[in-house]
Amino acid sequence: MTNKPWSLRELAGELAAGTTTSADALEQCRARIAATEPELRAWVELDPAPGPAAAAGPLGGVPLGVKDIIDVAGLPTKCGSPLRADAAPAEADAAIVAAWRRAGAVPAGKTVTTEFAFFAPGPTQNPAAPGHTPGGSSSGSAAAVASGQVPLALGSQTAGSVTRPASYCGVASLVMTHGRFPVTGAAGLSPSFDSHGVYAAGVSDVALAWSALTGAADPARPTSRPPRLLLWTAAPLGVVSLQMRSALETARERLAAAGAVIEEFPEEQLIAEVTAAHPVMMAYEAARERAAELRVVSQLSPQLAGLLQTGAETSDHDYEEARKTVAEARRRLAPLLASCDAVLGPAATGPAPAGLASTGDPALSRAWQALGLPAVTVPGLRTDAGLPLGVQLLGQPQEEAALLTTGCWVEEALQQR
């Protein structure tokens, strides 16, 4: 299976110049899906008649993949679950889809998700690492971008569902600040954590997408100075593989050689504490958010059934203690985050695990998701065997543009040898 992502920046330039039309872009998208989908299996359903792009939208007809927990008018939202196999078509776009339509993107269809965005794997293959998982739960969107089926695709993150697949599939991603855009029209698991995300080939492409979505200046502009970064190793968690530790050291060396100021992240143990608090809160909230599914727990996968049953048994006291841990960490970390351009750390515990039985471990995103921070995955590193390894950058809440500017600098510096 070929792994050749489709550059959003290049396509947007062609659309703006008139050398490509939105109809041409959609035809290219469909041709690529037809050629690769039998093996890749990234899509649940394609839209037979996508609506027109917004006339003034800066993306001008860019094909968009939409994770199948997010409503697209006229298509069913099946959430990767047999419980939704006969779901009726959505009557309206989710708020986030409507926002991307206004920016000029055209939903091409619905991409595969794990069951209700938890751990039960879907059928999607990893185009960058054949025989290995693409990650979860935004597996279809990450794989669709990595294989060049679409230049842009939507995901969502509650634990590590955007960052981890980006690292495994060798593409870039942005997880938005929690609450940055409404989650209306998206099936959630945990209101305290559910956040929108987006994939593109590289950080520069994600930056252009963010500019189009928000109307902000293109974050990919050249920076006046190398960034100040705090290096988070996640050592207290004890889950980072030797391959990822080596990749992080390579990143540190290349970024320092390019002029970045890199210092140790001083709150490693605090992040470990928040990492432990996250699943307590997530399970508790999921049992209430997915109460209807809990009532038919025998029809769920063992993974989702276990989450909901654990959440139902979690006491109010334990939930409140976990909330206090997160709140205190947010208070302590605020001045630290304000003192640097980003925290740099591993995006996943290692390369994509072999096979499709597991979607991998989200441990390295749990704390940052609990804190509600924006996260950018920067691709470009690989194992000796050629499997993708990503690093992640964490920034201040609501500062996605600044984080993407730093991400573009990091992406370019990592390409230097």
N, C-alpha and C positions, 0 to 999 in steps of 0.2 A: 504493500500500500504506500503510495507516495505521500510525502509530507511536505506540502508547499503552501504555506499560508498566503492568503490574498490580502495585499496591503490596502487598508482603508484609505490611507493618505494618497496613494497612487490612484485609486479608483475615484476618489473625490476630486482630484486634480483633473482627471479625464472628463468627469461629468461637468465640472465647471468650465472646462475649455471647449466642451461640445464634441470632443473626439469619441466619446462614448455616450450613449443615452441610457436612461433608466431602464428602458425595454431591453437594451443590449446587456446591461448588468444583470437583470433578472434571468435572461436567457443563458448567460454564462453560469449563473448560480445553478440553474436547473440542470444544465449539461454536466456540471461538476458533480452534482448530487447523483444524477443518473449513472455516472461512471464509477462512483465510489461507494454509494449507499448500500449496495448488496453486501459488501464486506464490512463497511463501517457501522451501519445501523445507528445513526445519530438522530434520526427523525421519527417522531410519532405520526405526524400528519403534515402534509404540505398544503398550502393554501392554493386551490386551483385558480383563484382569481384574486390576487392580492390587490388591495385598494391602491389608489394613486398616492404618490408622495405629496407632501405639502408643497405647494408651488414655490414658496419662498424659503423652504427649508434648506439649510446649508449642506445637508447630506445628499439632497437632490435625487433620491431614488435608490439609495444603497440598500441591498437586501439584508434583512435582519433575521436572525434565529431567535426564537423566544422559548425559554424553558417552560415545560408543560406543567407548571403550577401557576402560570401567569396567564390571565385571560386575554385572548385575542378575539375580537368580535367575529362571529361566524364560524369559529372553530371550537370544538369541545376541549375542556381542560380535564385531562384524565389523571393527572398527578401520579403517574406510574403505578396505579393501583387497580386491581380488578373490580374494586368497589365502584370505580368511576368508568368502567368499560363502556357503559351506555349513556354517558353524560351528554346532555343536550348542548348544542353550540352556545357559546357565551353571547349574550345580547349586547355587550359593550366591551371595549378595550379596558384592561387594567389602567390605572392612572399612569403608571410608568410607560406602558406601551403607547398611550395617547401622547405622552411627552416626546417619545422618540419619533412618532409619526410627525409631530409638529416640526421636529428637526429635519425631516425629510427622509427618514428611514422607512422601508417598506417590509413589514413582516412577511417572510417567505413561508413560515409554518412553525410548528411546535417541535422542540427538541426533547430528547429523552431525559427524564429525571429519574432518580431513585424514588422508591415508594414514599410519597408525601415528603420528599426531600430529606429522607433519613438514609439508612445504610444498606437497605436491600438492593443489590446491584441490578442495573438494567443490562441490556444486550450490547451496549456500545463498546467498540474496540478503540484502542489508543493508536491513532495513525502515526504518532512519533515513536512509539515503542510497541511494535506488533507483538501480541501475546501477553501484553501487560494491561492492567486496568487504566482507564482514563481518569479514574478518581470519581468522586461523587460529592454532592448530589447533582451538580450541573454538568454531568458527563457529556450529554449530547451537544451542548453549546460549546464546550471546550474542544471537543473532537471536531465539530463542524468548522470551527475557525482554524484549528491546526491542520486540517486536511484541505483547506482552501474552498470549502463549499460555500461559505459566506465570509465576508470581511468583518462582520460584527455580530455578536450574539449576547443575549441576556442570560444572566444567572441570578442566583440568590444565595446568601450566606447566613447561616444561623450558627454554625460551628466553624467549618473550614471548606464549605461547599463551592467556593469560587477559587480561592487561593491555591488549594491543593491540586485541583484539576489543571490549573494553569501551569503549575510547576511540573506535573507529570507529563503534560502534552506539549510543553515547550512554547507556550504563548504568553502574552501579557494579559493582565486583568486589573480591574479596579473594583474594590469593594467600597461602596459609598458610606459616608458617615451614617450611623444608625439614625433613621428618621429624616434623612435628607430629602427623600421623596416619599409620598404616601405609598403604603402597601395595599391600598384598596384594589381589589380584583386579583389578589395573589393569595394562594393557600399557604398559610403560615404554620409554624410550629411553636415559636416562642416570641411573643410580642416584644420582649425586652431585647431581643437579639436579631430578629429577622431584618435583613438589609438587602438592598439591590446591588447587583454587580453587573459588569460588562466585560466581554473578552474581545481582543483584537490581536493582530499578528505581533505587534511590538508596542512599547510604551508610547512612542510617538503617535501611533495610530489611536491608542486609547485617549491620548491628550487631545487629538483632533475631535474625537467623538464627544469628549466632555465639553469642549468649546461649543460644538454644535448643539448639544443638549441644553446647556445653561446660558449661552450667549456671552460667556466670558471670553477674554482674549485667549488665543491659542497658548496653552501652557508649554508647548514645545519650543518656545523662544529660547535663544541662547541665554545662559545664565552669566552674570557678571563675575561670579566667583565660584570656586569649587565648594561643595556643601560640607557642613559639619554633621557628622553621623555618629550615632551611638551604636556600638556593636553588641547585639544581644545574641548570646550563644545558645540559650535554652539548656545549658548544661545541667541545672538542677532537675530537669524533667527526665533526664536519662533516656531519651528516645531518639536522639539525633544519630544517624548512622555515620560510620567512618567516611563514606563517600560524600555525604552532605557536609560534614565538618571540613573535609578537604576542599570542597567547593567554596565554602564560606571563607576559608583562609585565602584561596585564590582570589575571591572577590575583594577581600580586604587589601591584598597586595596590589591588585590592579587599580583599585580606587585611590589608594594612597599614592601610588606612582603618578596618577593623573592629577594629584593635588588635593584630594579630599582630606579633611581633618577627621580622623577616626579615633574615638575614645571608647573605653569600656562602658557598657550600660550598667549602672550601679544598682539596679533593682531586680536582679535575676530572681531572687527568692520571692519577692512580692509577686512577680508574674507567675511563678509556680503556684502560689496560693490562689490567685485568681483563676488559673487553669483548673484547679480542683473545684472551685466554686461554680464554674460555668455549667458543668453537666447537672449539678443539683438543681439550679434554676431552670435549665432547659427542660429537664424531665418533668418537673413540677408544672411548668407552663404548658408543655406539650399535652399533658394529660387533660388539661382543661380546654386548650385550643382545639384538640382533636377528640373531644368527648364523644361525638357521634361514632367515631371509629373505635373508641375504647369499648363501646357497648357491643361491638361485633368483633371482639379481639381475636376470636378463633379464625377469622377470615384474613388476618393480617400476617405479614411475614414475621418470623421469630424476632428479627431485629426491632421492627416497629412495635410489636406487641410488648417486647421487653421494656422499651423506653416508656410506653404509656403506663404499663403496670408499675414500673419503678416510680414514675411521677405521681401516680395515684396513691402510692404508699409513702411518699415523702411528706414529712410533717410541715406544718406552717412554720414551726420554729426553725427547722433546718433551712427552709427556703429563705426566711428573713435573715438568718445568719449569713447565708451565702450572699444575699443582697448587700448586707453591711460590708462584707469583705470587698465586694466590687466597688461600692461607693467610696470606701476609704482609699482604695488603690487609685481610683480616679482623681481624688483630691491630692494624693501624694505625687502622682505622676504629672499633673498639669504643669508645674513649673519646669520639670525636667524636659517635657516635650517642647515647651516654649523656648528652651535654651539651644535647641538643635534644629536642623532641617528635617531630619527623619531618624527613626530607629531602623537599623539594618539587621536582618536576621534571616534564618533559613525559612523557606516557604513551606517545606514539607519535611518529614523526618528523613527522607531519602528519595531515591528514584521510585517510579511506579512499581508496586508489587506485581509479580508474575501472575497471570490468570485473571479471571473475572469474579472469583469468589469473594474478594474483599475490595472495597473502594479505598482502603488505606486509612491512616490515622490522622485525625484533624487536630491533634494535640497542640501543634504550633500556631494555630489560629484561635484557639478557644479564648485565651485571655484577652487578646486584642479585640475580638468580637464582643466579649462581655463589656469591655470598656467603650464600645461604640465607635472605634476609631476608623478612619479611612485607611485602606491597605492597597498597595500597588505591588503586583508580582512582576518581577523583571526576569525575562528568560535569557538564555544565552550560554549557560554553563552545562556541562555534560559529564557523565561518568566515563571511565576509560572504555566502557563498552558502548558508549554513544547514547545512553539514556538521558533525557533532559533532567536538569536540576534548576530550580528557580530560587531566587532570593526575594524576600519581601521587604518593603519599606512601609513603616507606620508613621502617620503624621497626626497633626492636631485636628480635633473635630471641626468640620465645615471648611477645612483647608485643602480640599482635593486638588485645586489648581496648583498650589505651591508644591504639594507632594508630587504631582505629575511632572512639574518642572525639574524637581530633583531626580525623579525617576528617569527622565529622558537623559539627564547628565550621566546617571549611573549606567544606563543601558549603553550609551556610547563608550564610556570608559571601559566597560567589561569586554567590549569587542576588541580592545587594544591588546596586543600580545607583547 
